[in-house]
Amino acid sequence: MTNPATRQRMSLRLATSVLVVLLSGSPAVHALETDEDQPVYLEADSVLVDEQKSQSIYTGHVQVRQGSMELLADQVRVHHYPDRRPEHITAVGSPARYRQAIKRQKEDVHGEALHIEYDADKGELTLVGKAVLYQGKDTFRNDRIIYDRATGEVKAGAIAQGKERVRIVVNPAQHQRDQSQESHRPHPK
């Protein structure tokens, strides 16, 4: 007979294994490459720019857009490089929302959480607190989800330092249709 702590570790390993298997069968998902080359547009009710700290704080109905990427929040804090490129973005809302077009996909990836962080160097979006990520017809729910914008990789639960069990809804019929359509498309010469 196993103790509760051992059962919990085994459950987390199983959930992580299931997540890896589910994601490995997903079609390749990539953000639009042109998004990072686009200018960043920000709108808010108020702004505080502190050049010495290399940060800007936007408050009230904040909208951040870069190409097809959109971030909506109550407050957004941007730490930037000396050339003004964003280095790290933190968004807080009830909830904060993220959306981005994905190449070769009809549907955008989108998510929401109470706290969203974006690390520009890693290209990772971290959703914390009542986090939900929609990738096509699939849904991921957890207290902490990490989404890689470049590769489409999703990490949730213990692998992402979350404390809750991951809840996933997978629509296998959608994956089969997507893969079938990919295999019937003519290849460029």
Order of alpha helices (4+ residues) and beta strands (2+ residues): alpha-beta-beta-beta-beta-beta-beta-beta-beta-beta-beta-beta-beta-alpha
